Each structure stands twice: as C-alpha cells, then as structure tokens.
Amino acid sequence: MDATDIKQVVREKYGQAALRVTAGGSSCCGAAPAVGKCCDPITSNFYDASQSGQLPEEAVLASLGCGNPTALASLNPGETVLDLGSGGGIDVLLSAKRVGLSGKVYGLDMTDEMLALANENKRKAGAENVEFLKGEIEHIPLPDSSVDVIISNCVINLSADKDQVLREAFRVLKPGGRFAVSDVVTRGEVDAAVRRSVLLWVGCVAGALEDVEYRGKLTRAGFEQIEIEPTRVYRAEDARDILSAEGIDVDAIAPHVDGKFMSAFIRASKPVAP
C-alpha cells in the first residue's frame, strides 16, 4: 500500500465511525447501542467516570484511541495544546478544562465527519478555548514554535510517513515544549504479511513502529528526554470477534501478533536551546 491508499482507508473508516456515533451507535461497535463502553480491546476503558462525565456522550463514544494522553501530559493553565488526529474531540475538550480560558487547545483532523462531530461536541460542552482545524498530521497548519504541548491518541501509527509527522511536531513546538502521546508500538519483529493488511492498518496494529525504531525517529527529529512506557499488551484472542467479522483468520495471525503489540505512553521534549 502506498501513502495515498492508507490515508484514504483511514479517512473512510473514521468518517464511518463518526456517522455511527451521530446516529446513536458506538464508533467501534457498528450498530451497537451507545452504552459508553467500546467492545474493541484496543480502544476501551481509558477514561474514568470523573472525566467522561464532564463531556458530551458523543465525544466519549467517538473515541478510538489506545490510551489517555490527557492523563499522561502535564498541562498547565495558559498553555497551548495541539491534538494530532483529534477525532470527536474527547482529548481536546479534557485538555481545554486543564489549560483554562487563558489557554488554547487545537484539534487537527482530516476527516470531515469527525470535524463536524467535534464541533458539535465543542458547542455542547460550551468550550470557548477550543478550535478544530482541518488538515493532515504530516502538514500541521500552525506556525513554527506556537504550541506548548502536543498530544495524540493512536493516530501517529496510522501515518505512512511518521518521520514527517515527528518533524512537523518538532517544528510547531516551542523550545522546551512537550510531546506526550498514546500510541501502539511493537516488541520485536512483525511478519510483513500482517503489516500489509489494510484492515490491520486501520485497526492501529500494522502501522505500529517497534519501540526502538520509534525512539530513533524521535531522536532524528530533534527530540530529547524520550521515554516509552508500555501500558497494555494485546493478544489476537482479545479481539477474536472483531477480527473474525472482518474476515481475518485469527488463528493464522495469532503467532505474529500475540505479545508483540502494545499501547504505550510516549514522552519527549524539544530542547530549550539549539
């Protein structure tokens, strides 16, 4: 698959997820009722009631992340935050409460349906310090050195050009700015056939970098103080129903997946001086 194909598949999947939420379903469970809990083991149970209770239900149900970057990032009043691949806006709205009215939170997404849902959630939440931008994470529509903190939730792994994403993140961060994302990473080598699967790309699996490679890319982009902290290890059996429904032979891929994919908190910072 080339970058254009991957981007189109991702755009279609997340657009459909937004429409399901708008129609009263869950983003990750097809026509399942909106019960506040996702059936996908990669994207479920990352927000406690004290957080989800602050937000419109649609923002919670539209979450397709693999962690909770707002729990990871240290956000301070008055700071400017950028969420790469902001989806329905859950992490943007949670961050907006923490930076306060003296701060600003941008959400960047390339999917029209998700942007429409996010702006509706912004309206329902009454968030005055939030702005959703249309664009690609490989080409961030913000000036150099304009952001204090970058967050992201299981989106960077979907990009076919992660080096470009990290260079852009570095560019828009202010000196001393922080990179604090949740993402899927791998441990050890993964079979090439798994990585070629369109369905697994969109499921946050095949696009995952090996943890050592992720660290190397961050270093080459200019980041320092890099930390990768695993938070949840995945097994094919955990997602048997979902994968089988998509026509994937779970037993065949299990040896190439089990114990090799995990969610992780990834932290780094931009040097204060060149």
Secondary structure, 3 states (H helix, E strand, C coil): CCHHHHHHHHHHHHHHHHHHHHCCECCCCCCCECCCCCCCCCCCCCCCHHHHCCCCHHHHHCCCCCCCHHHHCCCCCCCEEEEECCCCCHHHHHHHHHHCCCCEEEEEECCHHHHHHHHHHHHHHCCCCEEEEECECCECCCCCCCEEEEEEECCHHHCCCHHHHHHHHHHHEEEEEEEEEEEEEECCCCCHHHHCCHHHHHCCCCCCEEHHHHHHHHHHHCCEEEEEEEEEEECHHHHHHHHHHCCCCHHHHHHHHCCCEEEEEEEEECCCCC
